[in-house]
Amino acid sequence: MVLVKICGITNLDDALAAVDVGADALGFNFYPRSPRYVTPETAREVTNRLPGDILTVGVFVNEELEATKKIALAAGVSALQLHGNESPEYCEALKDRLVIKVFAASAEFKPASVLEYDVQAVMLDALDKRGVGGGTGRLSNWSVARETTKLFPKLFLAGGLSPENVGEAIEFVNPYAVDACSRLETVPGRKDHERMRAFVAAVRKARVFDA
């Protein structure tokens, strides 16, 4: 079964609604330039109220290593999503946690480059020229993602996913998980609960092929 991660959670109401419709993971953005930025304290208020089987993910962009550790601990997140230019050595220093290293799935991206990182999972997202740490609504390169998942099966596919296109994306890429944000919102940081429900339903209906 393809896992569902809903990112850009900023409040308890949206978090509980996402869990209610069947999300497996929730993302909290700790990048100050993001319109979905939350403080560690706000995130902790949410993570304390979530079921234990929900994967909670902190999103970081080129944060200082010790600050990443401190924020993650304060927020109570169980995984780290590294959305910047973090090195393999940076990721190695966080090996005690589940790390998702994010790469921009541009046409120039080399799938084999993910093998340089000793992490539990990788994510392919659209190229973010605005520097806001994802949530741009732009589609990523599905062909590049499909080649990458052959090398690294535990791949999260992100970038402009919606209830309308996620089924096609899953059938084409065969990812381990899908990640959605902006196309499930009414405004940045506020989720449309019915679109979250439709998104999860579309994921569950999608046909998955054997790699």
C-alpha positions as CSV (number, residue, x, y, z in Angstrom):
1,M,0.0,0.0,0.0
2,V,1.3,3.4,-0.9
3,L,1.6,5.6,2.2
4,V,0.1,9.1,2.3
5,K,1.9,12.1,3.8
6,I,0.1,15.4,4.1
7,C,2.5,18.3,4.6
8,G,2.2,21.9,5.7
9,I,0.2,21.1,8.9
10,T,-0.1,24.2,11.0
11,N,-3.0,23.5,13.4
12,L,-4.7,20.7,15.4
13,D,-7.9,20.8,13.5
14,D,-6.3,20.1,10.1
15,A,-4.0,17.4,11.7
16,L,-6.9,15.5,13.2
17,A,-8.9,15.8,10.0
18,A,-6.0,14.4,8.0
19,V,-5.7,11.4,10.4
20,D,-9.5,10.9,10.2
21,V,-9.4,10.6,6.4
22,G,-6.5,8.1,6.6
23,A,-3.2,9.9,6.3
24,D,-0.2,7.9,7.4
25,A,2.2,10.8,8.0
26,L,2.0,14.6,8.7
27,G,4.6,17.2,7.9
28,F,5.4,20.3,10.0
29,N,7.5,23.1,8.3
30,F,10.2,24.6,10.4
31,Y,11.6,26.8,7.6
32,P,11.0,30.4,8.6
33,R,10.6,31.6,5.0
34,S,7.7,29.1,4.3
35,P,4.1,30.4,4.4
36,R,3.4,27.2,6.4
37,Y,6.0,27.8,9.0
38,V,5.1,26.6,12.6
39,T,7.1,27.0,15.8
40,P,8.3,23.9,17.6
41,E,5.9,24.8,20.4
42,T,2.9,24.9,18.1
43,A,3.9,21.6,16.5
44,R,4.3,20.0,19.9
45,E,0.8,20.9,20.8
46,V,-0.3,19.0,17.7
47,T,2.0,16.0,17.9
48,N,1.0,15.4,21.5
49,R,-2.6,14.8,20.4
50,L,-1.9,12.4,17.5
51,P,-2.2,8.6,17.5
52,G,1.1,6.9,18.0
53,D,1.1,5.2,14.6
54,I,1.2,8.5,12.7
55,L,4.6,9.4,11.4
56,T,5.3,13.0,12.3
57,V,7.9,14.7,10.0
58,G,9.8,18.0,10.6
59,V,10.7,19.9,7.4
60,F,14.1,21.7,7.5
61,V,16.0,23.7,4.9
62,N,19.7,24.2,5.4
63,E,19.3,24.4,9.2
64,E,22.3,24.2,11.4
65,L,22.8,20.6,12.6
66,E,22.4,21.2,16.3
67,A,19.4,23.5,15.7
68,T,17.7,20.7,13.7
69,K,18.2,18.3,16.6
70,K,16.9,20.8,19.1
71,I,13.8,21.8,17.1
72,A,12.9,18.2,16.3
73,L,13.1,17.3,20.0
74,A,11.1,20.3,21.1
75,A,8.4,19.7,18.4
76,G,8.1,15.9,19.1
77,V,8.5,14.9,15.5
78,S,9.8,11.4,14.8
79,A,11.3,12.0,11.3
80,L,13.3,14.7,9.6
81,Q,12.7,15.9,6.0
82,L,15.8,17.7,4.7
83,H,14.8,20.0,1.9
84,G,18.0,21.9,1.3
85,N,21.6,21.3,0.3
86,E,22.4,19.0,3.2
87,S,25.4,16.8,2.6
88,P,25.7,13.1,3.1
89,E,27.8,13.8,6.2
90,Y,25.0,16.0,7.6
91,C,22.5,13.2,7.1
92,E,24.9,10.7,8.6
93,A,25.0,12.8,11.8
94,L,21.2,12.3,12.1
95,K,21.2,8.6,11.6
96,D,19.5,8.0,14.9
97,R,16.3,9.3,13.4
98,L,14.3,8.5,10.3
99,V,15.7,10.9,7.6
100,I,14.0,11.7,4.3
101,K,16.4,13.5,2.0
102,V,14.7,15.6,-0.6
103,F,15.9,16.1,-4.2
104,A,14.6,18.4,-6.9
105,A,13.4,16.1,-9.8
106,S,14.6,18.3,-12.6
107,A,15.4,16.9,-16.0
108,E,19.1,17.3,-15.1
109,F,18.8,15.3,-11.9
110,K,20.8,12.1,-11.8
111,P,18.9,9.3,-10.1
112,A,22.1,7.5,-8.9
113,S,23.0,10.6,-6.8
114,V,20.6,9.4,-4.1
115,L,22.8,6.5,-3.4
116,E,25.4,8.8,-2.0
117,Y,23.1,9.4,1.0
118,D,22.8,6.8,3.8
119,V,19.2,7.6,4.7
120,Q,16.0,5.7,5.3
121,A,14.0,7.4,2.5
122,V,14.3,9.9,-0.2
123,M,11.8,12.4,-1.7
124,L,11.6,13.8,-5.2
125,D,9.9,17.2,-5.4
126,A,9.5,19.9,-8.0
127,L,12.3,22.4,-8.4
128,D,11.6,25.2,-5.9
129,K,13.0,28.4,-7.4
130,R,11.2,30.6,-4.8
131,G,13.2,29.1,-2.0
132,V,10.2,28.4,0.3
133,G,11.0,24.8,1.0
134,G,8.4,23.1,-1.1
135,G,4.6,23.5,-1.4
136,T,4.9,25.2,-4.8
137,G,2.2,23.3,-6.5
138,R,4.4,22.5,-9.4
139,L,4.6,19.0,-10.7
140,S,7.8,17.1,-10.4
141,N,9.4,15.1,-13.2
142,W,7.7,11.7,-13.0
143,S,10.0,10.0,-15.5
144,V,13.0,10.9,-13.3
145,A,11.1,9.7,-10.2
146,R,10.3,6.4,-11.8
147,E,14.0,5.8,-12.6
148,T,15.0,6.8,-9.1
149,T,12.5,4.4,-7.4
150,K,14.2,1.5,-9.3
151,L,17.4,2.4,-7.4
152,F,15.9,3.5,-4.1
153,P,12.5,1.9,-3.6
154,K,11.6,3.8,-0.4
155,L,10.8,7.0,-2.4
156,F,8.3,9.7,-1.5
157,L,6.8,11.4,-4.5
158,A,5.9,15.1,-4.1
159,G,5.3,18.1,-6.3
160,G,1.8,19.3,-7.2
161,L,0.0,16.1,-6.3
162,S,-3.8,16.4,-6.0
163,P,-6.9,14.2,-5.9
164,E,-7.1,14.6,-9.7
165,N,-3.6,13.4,-10.6
166,V,-2.3,11.2,-7.7
167,G,-3.7,8.0,-9.1
168,E,-1.9,8.5,-12.4
169,A,1.3,9.5,-10.6
170,I,1.3,6.3,-8.5
171,E,0.6,4.1,-11.6
172,F,3.5,5.8,-13.5
173,V,6.1,6.1,-10.7
174,N,5.3,3.3,-8.3
175,P,6.5,5.2,-5.2
176,Y,6.7,4.1,-1.6
177,A,4.7,7.1,-0.5
178,V,3.1,10.3,-1.9
179,D,3.3,13.7,-0.3
180,A,0.7,16.5,-0.9
181,C,0.5,20.1,0.4
182,S,-0.6,23.1,-1.6
183,R,-3.3,21.4,-3.7
184,L,-5.1,20.3,-0.6
185,E,-5.4,23.8,0.8
186,T,-7.9,26.7,0.9
187,V,-5.0,29.1,1.7
188,P,-1.4,28.4,2.5
189,G,-1.4,26.6,5.9
190,R,-5.1,25.8,6.0
191,K,-6.3,22.5,4.6
192,D,-9.5,21.7,2.7
193,H,-10.7,18.7,4.6
194,E,-12.8,17.3,1.7
195,R,-9.9,17.5,-0.7
196,M,-7.7,15.6,1.8
197,R,-10.4,12.9,2.0
198,A,-10.6,12.8,-1.8
199,F,-6.8,12.6,-2.0
200,V,-6.5,9.6,0.3
201,A,-9.4,7.9,-1.5
202,A,-7.6,8.4,-4.9
203,V,-4.4,6.9,-3.5
204,R,-6.2,3.8,-2.1
205,K,-7.8,3.3,-5.5
206,A,-4.6,3.6,-7.5
207,R,-3.2,0.5,-9.2
208,V,0.4,-0.3,-8.1
209,F,2.6,-2.4,-10.3
210,D,5.5,-4.6,-9.3
211,A,8.9,-2.9,-9.9
